[in-house]
């Protein structure tokens, strides 16, 4: 089969290669998926750069997310799964071979049914972005009138989080950096949009919450935005960070202690079985209803994997970046 791979860490155009590798076959309890799309996430870029842990495999086929059709079964898997459209998660977590290839083999539980009305390109956006968003929103107890601030609303995670939060009954505030992005988040359901390049975020949040601040914050970069907490959080509020660009965050400790602000961090790769099942069920229900908007910024063929990685690494992608690996009916 053809795949993208790297054998040493480094810059995309220096280490990523396209070539023929052995086609995998499933073992006990596994399925093989003929991939139609592969999601490219920031964590894939960081892994390739050696910023997340250390590469311990002689060859890595990157990417944890993808979507396709099950074409081969291992022992113990129900034959009814042959030909099933699926989306996958954690394909390259603690494993050498991910979804940037024509085929991937993984435990059958990591191949989730994909409704017929959902494209494979959208399915490749669910493993990290959508599941991160679902779990982040689930950390809050919705109630009428509760204000939830979701930072960077057009990001791959945040765009889904807006939709999940609205479905759960929250009043959603979000931040953007341009009028174009403001239109995208309004279409996703945001109630209040703050352009942080043109407005003071603290003043805007207070204006949209009658001076109270928000009950909750879903934060994409706590290491940069922690100093904003005193200006936006309501006493007793909760902050759920799912990312950080630096190892240390300048947390306003006195403010958090005096105002009972809680901080609940998580990593989508290590969700326990119960949290994972809840996210899969919740996302699946919305997919079946056909109500989710999938914000795909760019699609590249496998041969352009370097360009896809460079776009994600640049931070300029407004939404998800996907590799296409076959015809996507």
N, C-alpha and C positions, 0 to 999 in steps of 0.2 A: 504494500500500500504506500501511498505518498503521505508525507507528514512534514510538518515544520518541527525542527528540533534544535537544541543547542547542547554543546558538550563542555562549555566553559562559560562562566558568567561574564557579562560585559554589555557594551552598547549593542542595540538591536542589529544594526547593519554589519557589526563585526562578528557576532556570534550566531545569529539565527541562520539556519540552513533549511532548504527544501530538498527532500530526497526520498528514495525508496527505503523503507524499513520493513521488518517482518510483520506480516498481518497477524494480529492476535486471535486466539481462540478461547472461548469461555471455559472456566473450570466449574467445579461444583457450586451451585447457587448463583452463578454469574450469567450475564447476558452480554452479547456483542451488539453494539449499536452502529449501524451505518450512518455516519454523521452527515447532516445537511448544513449545519451551522455551528460555529464555535464562538462563544463570547470572549472578548478581550477585556479584562478588568485591571484596575490599577495594581492589585496584588500580583497579577501575572507579570507585570512590568517590574515590580519591586523584587520579585523572586529571581527574574532573569538578571537583574543588576546585582544580586547578592545582598539586598537590603533586608530581606526576611529570612532569617536563619542562614543556613549554609547548604549549598548543593551537595547532596551525598550520593547522587546517582551519576554514573558515567555519561549517560545521555538522558535528556529531559525533553519530552514532548509537552509543551506548555498548555495551560488553560484548564480551568476547572469546570466551566459551563459549556453546555452544548445542547443540541437537539437533533433528532433523527429517527430512524426506524430500527427496531430490533430485528436482526436477521439471523441470529444464531443463539442457541440456548445451551447452557451447561446442565449437568445432571441435577435433577431435583426442581427444575423450573417448569411451571405450567406451560404446555405447548401452545396454549391460547395466546401467549405473549408474542409469538412469531408474527411479524408484520405490524406490531403496535407502534404508533407514533409516541415518542417520549421526549421529555426534557431531562437532563442529568445534572447532578450536583457533586462537588468534591472529587471530580475525576482525577485531578492531579494533586490532591491533598495527601501528603505522606506516601505518594506513589510516583513512579518516574514518568508514566505515560498518560497524558491528558487528552484534551479534545481537539487539538490542532492537527487532526489527522483524518483519514477517510473512515477509520474504524476505531472504536474504543471498547474495551472490556471492563466491566465493573460489576459489583454485587447488584442483584436485581432490584433491591430496594432503592438504589441510587438512579434508577431509570423510572421516572414518574410519567404516567399517562398524560399525553398532550391532546387537548380537544381538537377536533377536526377543523374548527373555525380559527384556531390560533396558528399563525405561521411559524415555521421552524426558526426564522430569524428572531421572532419574539420569544420563542421557547429558549433560545440561547441566552436570554437576558434574565432568567428567573433564578438560577442557582445561587448567585451571590447578591446581585442588586435587589431582586424582589424579596428573597428570603431575609436579607438584612433589614429591609424596610418593614416587612411584616413583624419580625421579632421586635424591632425597635418600638413600633406603635403598640404592640401587645404589652409592653412594660407599663403602660398607663391604663388607669381605669376610666373609661369614658363616662361623661355625665353632661347633661345639658348645660351649655354655656362655658364649658372648659376650653381654654385657649391653649393651643399647641403650636409652638414655633418650630418650623423645620428649616434648618439652614441650607442655603444653596439649592433652591427648589428645582432647578433643571438638571441636577446631577443624577446619575444613573440610579442611585438609591433613593434620593429625596423625591424624585418625580413619582416613584411608586408609593413612597411614604405618604405623600399628600393624598393620593387616592385611597389608600388604606385607612388613613385617619378620618377622612370624610365619611367613608363607609361605616366607620365605628362611631360616628356622631360628634366628632370634635369640630370646633371652629379653628380653622387652620390659618396661621400666618406663615409667610415664607420670605426669604431674601433672594434677590437676583441682582444682576449687574448690568442689565440693559432692557430697553423696552421690548425687544424681541423675546427675551427670556420671560419677561412679565406676561406676555400673551400665552406662552406655553404653560406656565403654571396656573394661570386663570382657567385655561381649558381643562387642566387636570382637577380643578375644583377649589383652588386656594381662595380663601375669603378675603385676605388682606395681603397685599404684595408690597414689599419694601425694597426699593432700589438702593443698595448700600453705597453706591457711588454718587448718588445724588441726594440721599437723605441721611440724617443721623439715625442709626438703628435704634438707639435707646429712646430717643424722643418719639420715633415712629411707633415703636412697640407700646409705649405708654399711651400714645394717642389712640391706638387701636384697642386698648384694653381698659379704657377709663382710668388710666393712671395706675392700674394694679400690677401690671406685668403678667407674664404668661405662667400657666400652671405647669407646663412641661416644655422641654427643649430636646429636640433630636439634633445632635451635633456631628457634622462630618469631620471637623478638625478641632478637637478640644485643645490641642497644644497651642493653636493660634488664637482661638476665640474665647478661651477661659476668662480673660480679663473683662469680657462683656457681661458676664453673669450678673454682677450687681445692678446693672442697668436694665436688665430684661426679665429677671426672675421674680415671681411672686413668692412671699414667704411660704415655706412648706412645699415648694415646687421640686420637681425631679428633672435631672439632666441625664439623657441617655446618649453617650458618645459611641460612635461606631468606627471612628478613625482618628488618626493623629499623624501629622507630618514630622513631628519631632518626638524624641524619647521622653521629654519632660514638659509638663504643662504648668504655667504660672497660675495655679489655682488660688483664687481669693478666699483663703481659708477662713478668716474671721467672718466675712460676710456669710459664707456657707454654714458655719457653725451657729452663728447668731440667728440665722433665718431658717434653720432646719432644712437646708437644701441637700437633697440626696443625689448621689452620683452612681449610676448603674451601667457598668461597662460590659461588653460581651464581644465575642469573636464568632462570626457566622460559621466558620469551619468547625467549631467545637461545640455547637449546640447539642444538648442531650436529645435522646430519642423522643421525648414528649414534646419538647419545643419544636423539634424538626417536623414531627407529625402535624402539629397545630399549624405551622406555617404552610406546609404542603396542602393541607385540607383547606385552609383559608384562601390561599392563592388559587387552588383548583376550583373552588366555588365561584370565584369572580371570573375565572377564565371560561367556565361553562356558561355563565351568564353573558359573556361577551362584552363586558363593560370596562375592561382595563385598556388604558391608552399606553402603548409601548413606544417610548421615545428613543428611536434608533437614530443616532447621529450620522453613522457612516457604515457602509458595507464594503468589504474588500474580499477579493478572491484569495485563496490560500497562498498563491504565489506572491501576494503583496503583504505578507504577514509583517514585514519590516515596517512598512508604511502604517499599518494598523497599530503596531506597538508604539511607534513614534508619535502618532496622534494622541493616543492615551497618555503617553508620558508627557506630552506638551501641556496637558490640562485644558486644551482648547475644544475638546469634543463636548458638544451640548447634548448629552445623553449617552447611550450605549454604543459601543463599537463591536461589530460582528464580522467574522470571517464566513464566507459562503463556501461550501464544500461540495455542493451538488445542486441539482434542480430542486426548487422549493415550491411544491404545489400548494 
